Amino acid sequence: LPYPDSHRLNIVWVTNQDRNWSQTSFSVPDFADLRERARSMDVAGSRGGTFSLSGDFEAERLRGLYVTPGFFSVLGVQPARGRAFTPREGTAGGEDVAIIGHGLWQRRYGEDPGLLGSSILLDGAPHTVVGIMPEHFWYLYPGRDVWKPLAITGEEARDSHFLAVLTRTREGFTREQNLAEARQIMAQISAEYPETSAGHSAMMLTLHEEVFDEG
């Protein structure tokens, strides 16, 4: 996979034997607890999205991702131009910003370097372009053109599951330790929030297994 030390990248899923969940997305609160409590791995979240790009040309529907601000650091790939999202942009009320793919930059804007820092219209609202990804960059599958910050309000429901969770094993730890820690944290969450999370545990696939459907 085209990421530094890609063997350290994993996808974590929620499991729950009582609910017959073998591989379920995270809720935002469960993700936030995992990210805060984890010591053996770095943690980021994402969810899919579609965006309408408009302006002085025919409108176009684009596929993309909402990602937590640390996503690109965990993946190990930074924008080729500009920057990744800041922590402030990952909270409610932050500025409307976006990172776009090289293909979109080339196709729609003729690789204009002046696009960085200027605004584009996504879903009718101006978004400042803060970064442009490297050529041929992809995550999970090709064809995504836009990344926006996943803004967490703190009011998200613990029983609403829609986040995919990416982790990177920290130096000095192993994938097996990551999984054991994830299960320990999910057990803590299960005990702390029994009404929504009783029976929660975790399973882990390497990113390679996830991409090539080997899990």
C-alpha positions as semicolon CSV with decimal commas, in nm:
position;residue;x (nm);y (nm);z (nm)
1;L;0,000;0,000;0,000
2;P;0,129;0,351;-0,084
3;Y;0,168;0,474;0,274
4;P;0,477;0,485;0,496
5;D;0,510;0,172;0,714
6;S;0,174;0,055;0,585
7;H;0,208;-0,269;0,782
8;R;0,136;-0,059;1,093
9;L;-0,203;0,060;0,963
10;N;-0,521;-0,114;1,080
11;I;-0,898;-0,072;1,069
12;V;-1,090;-0,125;1,394
13;W;-1,456;-0,229;1,404
14;V;-1,708;-0,259;1,686
15;T;-1,833;-0,609;1,764
16;N;-2,121;-0,713;1,987
17;Q;-2,209;-1,080;2,020
18;D;-2,543;-1,005;2,187
19;R;-2,650;-0,796;1,886
20;N;-2,491;-1,021;1,624
21;W;-2,249;-0,745;1,525
22;S;-1,934;-0,889;1,374
23;Q;-1,806;-0,570;1,207
24;T;-1,985;-0,242;1,280
25;S;-1,882;0,122;1,253
26;F;-1,804;0,336;1,557
27;S;-2,020;0,607;1,705
28;V;-1,851;0,944;1,748
29;P;-1,843;0,921;2,131
30;D;-1,697;0,569;2,123
31;F;-1,438;0,686;1,871
32;A;-1,349;0,989;2,083
33;D;-1,301;0,767;2,390
34;L;-1,084;0,524;2,193
35;R;-0,869;0,806;2,056
36;E;-0,829;0,968;2,398
37;R;-0,751;0,650;2,591
38;A;-0,533;0,462;2,343
39;R;-0,162;0,448;2,425
40;S;-0,037;0,186;2,180
41;M;-0,180;0,342;1,863
42;D;-0,277;0,666;1,694
43;V;-0,644;0,685;1,598
44;A;-0,838;0,870;1,326
45;G;-1,193;0,852;1,193
46;S;-1,369;0,903;0,862
47;R;-1,704;0,871;0,693
48;G;-1,807;0,892;0,330
49;G;-1,973;1,192;0,174
50;T;-2,082;1,338;-0,159
51;F;-2,047;1,702;-0,250
52;S;-2,182;1,924;-0,525
53;L;-1,908;2,139;-0,679
54;S;-2,035;2,447;-0,862
55;G;-1,899;2,776;-0,989
56;D;-1,816;2,913;-1,333
57;F;-1,864;2,573;-1,492
58;E;-2,113;2,288;-1,503
59;A;-2,190;2,157;-1,154
60;E;-2,034;1,823;-1,068
61;R;-2,114;1,564;-0,803
62;L;-1,801;1,451;-0,621
63;R;-1,723;1,167;-0,385
64;G;-1,516;1,234;-0,079
65;L;-1,460;1,182;0,291
66;Y;-1,517;1,365;0,614
67;V;-1,205;1,302;0,824
68;T;-1,087;1,389;1,173
69;P;-0,799;1,641;1,174
70;G;-0,534;1,379;1,255
71;F;-0,637;1,151;0,970
72;F;-0,356;1,235;0,728
73;S;-0,092;1,212;1,001
74;V;-0,215;0,866;1,099
75;L;-0,219;0,758;0,735
76;G;0,128;0,906;0,688
77;V;0,046;1,115;0,380
78;Q;0,026;1,494;0,380
79;P;-0,105;1,729;0,110
80;A;0,148;1,794;-0,167
81;R;0,052;2,160;-0,149
82;G;-0,085;2,346;0,150
83;R;-0,164;2,171;0,475
84;A;-0,385;1,919;0,653
85;F;-0,673;2,016;0,882
86;T;-0,611;2,180;1,218
87;P;-0,771;2,061;1,545
88;R;-0,986;2,377;1,546
89;E;-1,130;2,278;1,210
90;G;-1,241;1,949;1,362
91;T;-1,477;2,114;1,609
92;A;-1,822;2,259;1,550
93;G;-1,821;2,618;1,434
94;G;-1,490;2,602;1,252
95;E;-1,432;2,760;0,914
96;D;-1,551;2,584;0,599
97;V;-1,233;2,437;0,450
98;A;-1,153;2,157;0,209
99;I;-0,865;1,956;0,069
100;I;-0,899;1,847;-0,292
101;G;-0,743;1,573;-0,500
102;H;-0,477;1,630;-0,763
103;G;-0,708;1,496;-1,033
104;L;-0,979;1,750;-0,953
105;W;-0,722;2,030;-0,932
106;Q;-0,593;1,930;-1,275
107;R;-0,930;1,865;-1,440
108;R;-1,127;2,164;-1,315
109;Y;-0,863;2,422;-1,235
110;G;-0,580;2,352;-1,477
111;E;-0,335;2,299;-1,188
112;D;-0,366;2,666;-1,102
113;P;-0,136;2,723;-0,797
114;G;-0,353;3,021;-0,705
115;L;-0,637;2,789;-0,609
116;L;-0,465;2,720;-0,277
117;G;-0,611;2,961;-0,024
118;S;-0,901;3,061;-0,248
119;S;-1,265;2,952;-0,227
120;I;-1,462;2,689;-0,411
121;L;-1,836;2,626;-0,383
122;L;-1,927;2,295;-0,222
123;D;-2,298;2,233;-0,174
124;G;-2,351;2,603;-0,243
125;A;-2,122;2,726;0,037
126;P;-1,774;2,877;-0,006
127;H;-1,492;2,657;0,123
128;T;-1,130;2,765;0,146
129;V;-0,895;2,519;-0,024
130;V;-0,621;2,458;0,234
131;G;-0,453;2,160;0,069
132;I;-0,410;1,962;-0,253
133;M;-0,327;1,593;-0,223
134;P;-0,041;1,426;-0,413
135;E;-0,101;1,284;-0,757
136;H;-0,241;0,928;-0,747
137;F;-0,330;0,952;-0,377
138;W;-0,617;0,726;-0,269
139;Y;-0,754;0,575;0,048
140;L;-0,946;0,245;0,050
141;Y;-1,033;0,297;-0,317
142;P;-0,962;0,555;-0,591
143;G;-1,208;0,817;-0,711
144;R;-1,242;1,049;-0,413
145;D;-1,183;1,415;-0,488
146;V;-1,269;1,607;-0,170
147;W;-1,186;1,582;0,199
148;K;-1,358;1,793;0,462
149;P;-1,306;1,805;0,839
150;L;-1,534;1,589;1,047
151;A;-1,658;1,849;1,295
152;I;-1,744;1,697;1,632
153;T;-2,004;1,884;1,837
154;G;-1,992;1,676;2,154
155;E;-2,367;1,615;2,121
156;E;-2,344;1,308;1,897
157;A;-2,539;1,000;2,003
158;R;-2,347;0,701;2,133
159;D;-2,587;0,463;1,961
160;S;-2,541;0,619;1,614
161;H;-2,271;0,423;1,433
162;F;-2,120;0,559;1,112
163;L;-1,745;0,617;1,161
164;A;-1,472;0,402;1,011
165;V;-1,168;0,398;1,240
166;L;-0,809;0,392;1,114
167;T;-0,519;0,326;1,351
168;R;-0,141;0,329;1,329
169;T;0,064;0,113;1,565
170;R;0,304;0,329;1,764
171;E;0,673;0,249;1,782
172;G;0,748;-0,013;2,046
173;F;0,404;-0,174;2,024
174;T;0,250;-0,452;1,818
175;R;-0,077;-0,500;1,635
176;E;-0,173;-0,763;1,893
177;Q;-0,126;-0,505;2,168
178;N;-0,340;-0,260;1,970
179;L;-0,625;-0,509;1,951
180;A;-0,598;-0,600;2,318
181;E;-0,606;-0,232;2,412
182;A;-0,902;-0,160;2,182
183;R;-1,095;-0,446;2,343
184;Q;-1,007;-0,321;2,690
185;I;-1,128;0,030;2,606
186;M;-1,450;-0,102;2,452
187;A;-1,509;-0,308;2,768
188;Q;-1,470;0,011;2,971
189;I;-1,719;0,190;2,745
190;S;-1,958;-0,104;2,775
191;A;-1,946;-0,078;3,155
192;E;-1,972;0,302;3,162
193;Y;-2,262;0,330;2,913
194;P;-2,462;0,007;2,944
195;E;-2,780;0,154;2,796
196;T;-2,616;0,208;2,457
197;S;-2,295;0,006;2,462
198;A;-2,341;-0,307;2,672
199;G;-2,152;-0,599;2,519
200;H;-1,931;-0,390;2,293
201;S;-1,591;-0,525;2,196
202;A;-1,360;-0,477;1,897
203;M;-1,203;-0,658;1,604
204;M;-0,916;-0,544;1,385
205;L;-0,811;-0,592;1,024
206;T;-0,489;-0,471;0,870
207;L;-0,548;-0,196;0,617
208;H;-0,418;-0,438;0,354
209;E;-0,685;-0,691;0,451
210;E;-0,953;-0,421;0,442
211;V;-0,850;-0,289;0,099
212;F;-0,811;-0,631;-0,062
213;D;-1,106;-0,792;0,120
214;E;-0,891;-1,052;0,293
215;G;-1,053;-1,028;0,637
